[in-house]
Amino acid sequence: MSSKPAGLYMHIPFCQSKCAYCDFYSYAASETAKKEYVSALISAVIAFSAQAIGTFFDSIYFGGGTPSLLENEDLQALLYTIHAYYEVSEEAEITLEANPGTVAEVRWEGLHAMGFNRLSLGMQSAVDTELAALGRIHTFGETARAVQKARAAGFSNIGLDLMLGIPGQTKESLKVSLEALLSLSPDHVSAYLLKLEEGTPFYARYPEGKGLPSEEEQAEFYLTTCEFLADNGYIQEEISNFAKPGKESVHNQKYWTLAPYLGLGPGAHSDFGGRRFAFPADTKAFTEAAKAGTLTSLLIMEDEAPNRAEETVFLALRTGAGLTRKALLNAAPNGNLMFDKIADALAPYAKQGLARIDGESVRLTPAGFLLANALMTEALLAMGQN
C-alpha cells in the first residue's frame, strides 16, 4: 500500500475518425462494440478492486481515443462502479477528454452532474484551415461554444490542447491561436510539438519533416508559446503543460512524481502495488478476457525493479519545478552526491541560459526543454560516475 494518493486511468480507445498524425491506440467502432467494451471495462474495474484495497484515489482520468463518444449513461455506469469499488476522495479530480465536435451542447450538464469536474478539450488550433490539415472533425467555433456551454454547466476546470508545428502554421497564425486560446480563459494548456510517428499517414506524407515548419520555426513557436503563457499568468508544469495557479493537473502529477497509478483498458499502463504492468493494445482480447474473468492473464509485466533514482532525475527535469536535492535523496541513499554531480555536469548549460541551478534544485529553462533529451542524458551519465 502506497502512502501517496493514487490515480486511476480509464482508456477509451474509440475515435470518430483517426487523425493522420496519431499513433495512440484508437479506432472507429460501432455502437454495439462500444457497449461491449464498456461492460468489459466495468468488469476490469471490479476485477482489480481487490488490488486497490487500502489505496486512496484522488484522480480519475478518462482518456483515449475520444471518451466523449460514449453515451452519458455508459460514462455514468463506469463512474458508479469506480465509486462503489474504490476509495475515492470527495475532492478527486475527475477528468474527461473530449473532442469539441463530438459533444452535443445538452450533454455538458449531465456530465457535470454525474461527477466529472475537469475537461480536456482538443482545440489544437484556432485556424480552421490548420484543423483541416490535421484531419480534425471540429472547427474553432465549436471549441469556443463547447467551452462556453461547459462553463455554464458548472465546469470550473477546463484544459485546452494546442499543437505546434502544424502543416501551414506560421508565426502569424500561431499568434491568432494563442490570442483565441486566451479569450477562452482555459485553466490548463497542453502545448506540444507535432511529432511524426512511424506508421502514421503523416509519417509517409511528410518524409523527414519535409513540408512542415522547419526545426528552427518549431523552436520559435515553442518559445513564443512559453513566453506568451507565462506573460498571461500560466505556470509551466512540464515541458508541454501549463496551468493557472491552483489548476495544475493532479493526474499528470502522478506520472511526473512516480506516484502510483492504475490503468485499465487495452494499451493502458500501470505503476501500481510496486509493479509495472500493461495491457496489450487489443480490444478484442481485452473484452474476451473480461468476459472469461481472465484479465490478469493478459498483463504484460514490465521491470519490477526500476531504477527509481534515474527515473526521478529523468521525470523531474521534465517539470517546471525541476529536480530537487530532497527528491533525489528520497530516491537513493547517496542522493546528495548524485545531485551535486548533476549540478556540476549541467553548470555549463546554465551559463548558456538552458538551466537554472542553485544549491537545492536544477531546472531547465524553456530553451533547455528544447534540448531536454540531451541534457537529461548528461545528467544521467553524471549521476552514474564514481
Phi, psi and omega per residue, in radians:
M1 nan 2.237 -3.115
S2 -1.505 2.550 3.069
S3 -1.383 -0.263 3.132
K4 -1.553 2.438 3.021
P5 -1.033 2.541 -3.064
A6 -1.813 2.894 3.043
G7 -2.008 2.637 3.096
L8 -2.102 2.173 3.129
Y9 -1.949 2.279 3.131
M10 -2.025 2.022 -3.095
H11 -1.605 2.185 3.091
I12 -1.971 1.804 -2.925
P13 -1.517 0.504 -3.043
F14 -1.940 2.447 3.019
C15 -2.346 2.647 3.087
Q16 -1.164 -0.658 3.005
S17 -2.685 2.633 -3.068
K18 -1.445 2.159 3.084
C19 -1.217 2.495 -3.006
A20 -1.193 -0.265 -3.114
Y21 -1.752 -0.135 -2.939
C22 -1.535 2.326 3.052
D23 -2.038 0.215 3.049
F24 -1.210 2.743 3.116
Y25 -1.348 1.754 -3.141
S26 -2.771 2.741 -3.092
Y27 -2.919 2.891 3.064
A28 -1.391 2.497 -3.100
A29 -2.529 2.773 3.114
S30 -1.312 2.856 3.097
E31 -1.100 -0.626 3.109
T32 -1.104 -0.760 3.138
A33 -1.114 -0.646 3.116
K34 -1.123 -0.754 3.131
K35 -1.091 -0.747 3.128
E36 -1.093 -0.669 -3.128
Y37 -1.203 -0.711 3.110
V38 -1.020 -0.738 3.103
S39 -1.076 -0.716 3.123
A40 -1.153 -0.685 -3.129
L41 -1.206 -0.627 3.046
I42 -1.081 -0.731 3.100
S43 -1.082 -0.661 3.128
A44 -1.166 -0.723 3.092
V45 -0.982 -0.801 -3.128
I46 -1.191 -0.759 -3.075
A47 -1.076 -0.622 -3.090
F48 -1.629 0.008 -3.113
S49 -1.125 -0.557 3.134
A50 -1.099 -0.616 3.116
Q51 -1.254 -0.296 -3.074
A52 -1.712 0.072 3.121
I53 -1.063 2.260 -3.120
G54 1.509 -0.025 3.122
T55 -1.757 2.365 -3.109
F56 -1.841 2.173 -3.106
F57 -1.818 2.243 3.095
D58 -2.073 0.182 3.015
S59 -2.652 2.459 3.041
I60 -2.304 2.254 -3.044
Y61 -2.267 2.080 3.053
F62 -1.685 1.888 -3.108
G63 -2.124 3.139 -3.087
G64 -2.958 -2.573 0.301
G65 1.070 -2.944 -3.135
T66 -2.256 1.549 -3.119
P67 -1.007 -0.451 -3.120
S68 -1.220 -0.096 3.034
L69 -1.299 -0.329 3.079
L70 -1.294 2.595 3.078
E71 -1.193 2.663 3.130
N72 -0.973 -0.678 -3.103
E73 -1.122 -0.572 3.116
D74 -1.281 -0.730 3.077
L75 -1.094 -0.685 3.125
Q76 -1.143 -0.684 3.123
A77 -1.106 -0.693 3.111
L78 -1.147 -0.799 3.130
L79 -1.110 -0.699 3.137
Y80 -1.057 -0.769 -3.116
T81 -1.145 -0.725 3.111
I82 -1.036 -0.837 -3.123
H83 -1.164 -0.511 -3.139
A84 -1.290 -0.535 -3.002
Y85 -1.948 -0.188 -3.095
Y86 -2.189 2.706 3.077
E87 -1.539 1.850 -3.045
V88 -2.002 2.313 3.116
S89 -1.073 2.493 3.069
E90 -1.120 -0.412 -3.136
E91 -1.760 0.292 -3.061
A92 -1.041 2.481 3.009
E93 -1.394 2.127 -3.105
I94 -2.162 1.883 -2.956
T95 -1.861 2.472 3.010
L96 -2.149 2.156 2.969
E97 -1.375 2.436 -3.090
A98 -2.564 2.504 2.976
N99 -1.619 2.196 -3.092
P100 -0.970 -0.371 -3.122
G101 -1.534 0.028 -3.077
T102 -2.028 0.028 -3.073
V103 -2.073 1.952 3.055
A104 -1.123 2.536 -3.039
E105 -0.975 -0.542 -3.060
V106 -1.273 -0.201 -3.063
R107 -1.425 -0.407 -3.010
W108 -1.038 -0.744 -3.128
E109 -1.083 -0.694 3.128
G110 -1.148 -0.706 3.127
L111 -1.125 -0.720 3.123
H112 -1.191 -0.710 -3.103
A113 -1.123 -0.567 -3.102
M114 -1.410 -0.165 3.030
G115 2.265 -0.197 3.068
F116 -1.186 2.281 -3.118
N117 -2.206 0.059 3.107
R118 -2.505 2.415 3.112
L119 -2.099 2.522 3.007
S120 -2.154 1.886 -3.036
L121 -1.831 2.336 -3.121
G122 -1.461 1.314 3.125
M123 -1.188 -0.922 3.119
Q124 1.231 -0.804 -3.136
S125 -2.795 2.742 3.027
A126 -1.777 0.076 -3.127
V127 -1.843 2.009 -3.010
D128 -1.104 -0.550 3.103
T129 -1.166 -0.593 3.083
E130 -1.222 -0.677 3.079
L131 -1.077 -0.719 3.116
A132 -1.124 -0.675 3.127
A133 -1.106 -0.537 3.102
L134 -1.425 -0.238 -3.088
G135 1.445 0.340 3.124
R136 -1.263 2.620 -3.062
I137 -1.688 0.067 -3.110
H138 -2.109 2.904 3.029
T139 -1.911 2.941 3.081
F140 -1.126 -0.611 3.114
G141 -1.018 -0.645 3.109
E142 -1.204 -0.622 3.063
T143 -1.091 -0.819 -3.116
A144 -1.077 -0.733 3.128
R145 -1.171 -0.661 3.130
A146 -1.086 -0.767 3.120
V147 -1.106 -0.768 -3.138
Q148 -1.060 -0.835 -3.103
K149 -1.202 -0.641 3.125
A150 -1.161 -0.709 3.076
R151 -1.062 -0.771 -3.132
A152 -1.115 -0.501 -3.135
A153 -1.406 -0.145 3.077
G154 2.025 -0.015 3.137
F155 -1.295 2.114 -3.136
S156 -1.940 0.136 3.130
N157 -2.444 1.739 -3.073
I158 -2.213 2.242 3.083
G159 -1.890 2.583 3.092
L160 -2.171 2.457 3.054
D161 -1.612 2.447 3.075
L162 -2.298 2.209 -3.113
M163 -1.787 2.427 -3.139
L164 -2.017 2.473 -3.117
G165 1.537 0.399 3.128
I166 -1.170 2.553 3.049
P167 -0.922 2.203 3.120
G168 1.504 -0.072 -3.115
Q169 -1.228 2.460 3.114
T170 -2.279 3.016 3.070
K171 -1.016 -0.670 -3.103
E172 -1.215 -0.749 -3.121
S173 -1.236 -0.565 3.064
L174 -1.106 -0.719 3.112
K175 -1.049 -0.705 3.085
V176 -1.032 -0.791 -3.118
S177 -1.159 -0.704 -3.133
L178 -1.147 -0.757 3.133
E179 -1.154 -0.690 3.131
A180 -1.174 -0.709 3.089
L181 -1.041 -0.814 -3.126
L182 -1.068 -0.601 -3.136
S183 -1.116 -0.404 3.123
L184 -1.563 -0.125 3.080
S185 0.866 0.971 3.102
P186 -1.167 2.680 3.113
D187 -1.496 -0.397 -3.106
H188 -2.501 2.536 3.118
V189 -2.317 2.235 2.953
S190 -1.837 1.939 -3.106
A191 -2.043 1.929 -3.005
Y192 -2.369 2.642 -3.135
L193 -1.379 2.416 3.052
L194 -1.063 2.273 3.094
K195 -1.974 2.407 3.058
L196 -1.522 1.852 -3.100
E197 -1.651 2.252 -3.136
E198 -1.002 2.356 3.141
G199 1.694 -0.176 3.105
T200 -1.605 2.732 3.074
P201 -0.984 -0.630 3.132
F202 -1.106 -0.592 -3.125
Y203 -1.068 -0.694 3.111
A204 -1.388 -0.572 -3.071
R205 -1.266 -0.573 -3.104
Y206 -2.168 1.230 -3.093
P207 -1.013 2.203 -3.138
E208 0.981 0.465 3.070
G209 1.411 0.091 3.135
K210 -1.149 2.238 -3.096
G211 1.727 -0.128 3.068
L212 -1.823 2.873 3.023
P213 -0.922 2.506 -3.099
S214 -1.176 2.916 3.103
E215 -1.043 -0.669 3.120
E216 -1.125 -0.730 3.113
E217 -1.144 -0.737 3.130
Q218 -1.077 -0.730 3.100
A219 -1.071 -0.723 3.114
E220 -1.134 -0.720 3.106
F221 -1.031 -0.776 -3.097
Y222 -1.129 -0.843 -3.116
L223 -1.145 -0.657 3.079
T224 -1.068 -0.746 -3.139
T225 -1.145 -0.785 3.117
C226 -1.021 -0.789 -3.124
E227 -1.155 -0.761 -3.127
F228 -1.060 -0.819 -3.106
L229 -1.179 -0.686 3.101
A230 -1.101 -0.741 3.140
D231 -1.115 -0.383 -3.103
N232 -1.885 0.388 2.940
G233 1.593 0.253 3.128
Y234 -1.729 2.368 3.085
I235 -1.568 2.383 3.089
Q236 -1.443 1.869 3.123
E237 -1.296 -0.693 -2.982
E238 -2.753 3.045 -3.066
I239 -0.789 -0.789 -3.029
S240 -2.012 0.152 -3.026
N241 -2.194 2.343 -3.069
F242 -2.356 2.531 -3.098
A243 -2.577 2.641 2.944
K244 -1.212 2.607 -3.137
P245 -0.934 2.264 -3.138
G246 1.545 -0.098 -3.130
K247 -1.986 0.329 3.102
E248 -1.060 2.546 -3.099
S249 -1.253 2.000 3.102
V250 -1.088 -0.720 -3.071
H251 -1.198 -0.788 3.131
N252 -1.042 -0.569 3.130
Q253 -1.062 -0.477 3.117
K254 -1.017 -0.795 -3.092
Y255 -1.202 -0.686 -3.033
W256 -1.372 -0.397 -3.084
T257 -1.931 0.163 3.135
L258 1.061 0.554 3.004
A259 -1.355 2.742 -3.095
P260 -1.251 2.532 3.026
Y261 -2.585 2.542 3.131
L262 -1.994 2.164 3.128
G263 -1.956 2.228 -3.118
L264 -2.082 2.367 -3.134
G265 2.125 2.799 -3.129
P266 -1.078 2.248 -3.123
G267 1.526 -0.106 -3.095
A268 -1.415 2.456 3.137
H269 -1.917 2.729 3.138
S270 -2.410 2.590 2.914
D271 -2.255 1.562 -2.877
F272 -2.573 2.387 3.121
G273 1.095 0.498 -3.140
G274 1.363 0.181 -3.121
R275 -2.214 2.668 3.015
R276 -1.923 2.225 3.111
F277 -2.689 2.880 -3.115
A278 -2.623 2.719 2.998
F279 -1.627 2.473 3.062
P280 -1.115 2.639 -3.139
A281 -1.378 1.292 -3.061
D282 -2.614 1.710 -3.075
T283 -1.125 -0.685 -3.136
K284 -1.063 -0.814 3.132
A285 -1.106 -0.701 3.137
F286 -1.102 -0.811 -3.114
T287 -1.123 -0.757 -3.136
E288 -1.159 -0.696 3.120
A289 -1.166 -0.643 3.106
A290 -1.098 -0.736 3.121
K291 -1.125 -0.643 -3.091
A292 -1.494 -0.137 -3.116
G293 1.287 0.504 -3.079
T294 -2.142 0.592 -3.079
L295 -1.049 -0.641 -3.097
T296 -1.134 -0.407 3.124
S297 -1.226 -0.308 3.132
L298 -1.406 -0.387 -2.935
L299 -1.039 2.373 3.021
I300 -1.703 1.928 -3.101
M301 -1.399 2.293 -3.133
E302 -1.810 -2.977 -3.082
D303 -0.989 2.059 -3.116
E304 -1.512 -0.122 3.131
A305 -2.287 1.088 -3.104
P306 -1.177 2.721 3.080
N307 -1.428 1.687 -3.052
R308 -1.160 -0.515 3.118
A309 -1.155 -0.802 3.109
E310 -1.105 -0.722 3.120
E311 -1.117 -0.676 3.113
T312 -1.041 -0.764 3.137
V313 -1.134 -0.886 -3.069
F314 -1.043 -0.814 -3.080
L315 -1.301 -0.705 -3.107
A316 -1.132 -0.643 3.141
L317 -1.235 -0.197 3.020
R318 -1.383 -0.316 -3.011
T319 -1.652 2.793 3.087
G320 -1.153 -0.569 3.139
A321 -1.269 -0.468 3.093
G322 1.385 -2.978 -3.139
L323 -1.572 2.232 3.103
T324 -1.872 2.663 3.084
R325 -1.030 -0.712 -3.111
K326 -1.071 -0.774 -3.125
A327 -1.093 -0.700 -3.122
L328 -1.274 -0.590 3.076
L329 -1.164 -0.614 3.080
N330 -1.206 -0.444 -3.087
A331 -1.541 -0.414 -3.081
A332 -2.661 2.503 -3.135
P333 -1.027 -0.589 3.140
N334 -1.730 0.566 -3.108
G335 -1.036 -0.612 3.121
N336 -1.062 -0.811 -3.140
L337 -1.133 -0.752 3.118
M338 -1.039 -0.776 -3.121
F339 -1.051 -0.790 -3.117
D340 -1.106 -0.671 3.105
K341 -1.124 -0.724 3.129
I342 -1.149 -0.761 3.128
A343 -1.055 -0.724 3.123
D344 -1.146 -0.720 -3.098
A345 -1.159 -0.583 -3.085
L346 -1.655 -0.051 -3.133
A347 -0.981 -0.738 3.114
P348 -1.057 -0.550 -3.141
Y349 -1.311 -0.493 3.063
A350 -1.118 -0.626 3.116
K351 -1.164 -0.422 3.117
Q352 -1.571 0.035 3.134
G353 1.430 0.283 -3.113
L354 -1.682 -0.221 -3.128
A355 -2.622 2.791 3.024
R356 -2.181 2.237 -3.039
I357 -2.285 2.303 2.944
D358 -2.316 -2.976 -3.065
G359 -1.186 -0.264 -3.040
E360 -2.150 -0.139 -3.111
S361 -2.649 2.693 3.024
V362 -2.241 2.091 -3.107
R363 -2.223 2.451 3.025
L364 -1.498 2.534 3.052
T365 -1.489 2.974 3.051
P366 -0.932 -0.706 3.084
A367 -1.127 -0.631 3.099
G368 -1.175 -0.596 3.124
F369 -1.073 -0.523 3.108
L370 -1.147 -0.369 3.123
L371 -2.027 0.469 -2.979
A372 -0.993 -0.787 -3.079
N373 -1.055 -0.748 -3.141
A374 -1.164 -0.738 -3.121
L375 -1.220 -0.631 3.075
M376 -1.132 -0.667 3.099
T377 -1.087 -0.755 3.081
E378 -1.012 -0.758 -3.122
A379 -1.133 -0.781 -3.119
L380 -1.146 -0.690 3.085
L381 -1.120 -0.703 -3.104
A382 -1.155 -0.725 -3.075
M383 -1.202 -0.365 -3.119
G384 -1.568 -0.069 -3.125
Q385 -1.308 2.509 3.104
N386 -1.509 nan nan
